[in-house]
């Protein structure tokens, strides 16, 4: 079975498009051919799309964003524990270990992300702050929290 432009749809009465004056509308093929052969100044110009980052960079960036967010969340939990009254170091240590794990996951992801990625400065600052806090904890700066 061959389908031709302007064929009515089976089972749907009035499926052939009609113009406002009641005559049959031109088929898509007619409109397309007419547009294709029209003068160039009558055809609207095509706006070029913005450049798209390659999928690999996007993938690394997505992982970097998520891991940075998890590291920041781990730092917040650590901060809350340090600020809680009556908390001893054994309660805080799992939060420090979680922070260490998140930081360890962040470092290799930074290599795969373009240098102009807007999250890189946040990630670098997160790494520096977390490293300082981990060092302070293990050095004993917080004593008996």
Secondary structure, DSSP 8 states (H G I E B T S, - for coil): ----TT---TT-TT-S-B-TTSSB---HHHHHHHHHTS-GGGS-----------HHHHHHHHHHHHHHHHHHHHHHHHHHHHHSTT--HHHHHHHHHHHHHHHHHHHHHHTTS-TT-TTHHHHHHHHHHHHHHHHHHHHTTT---
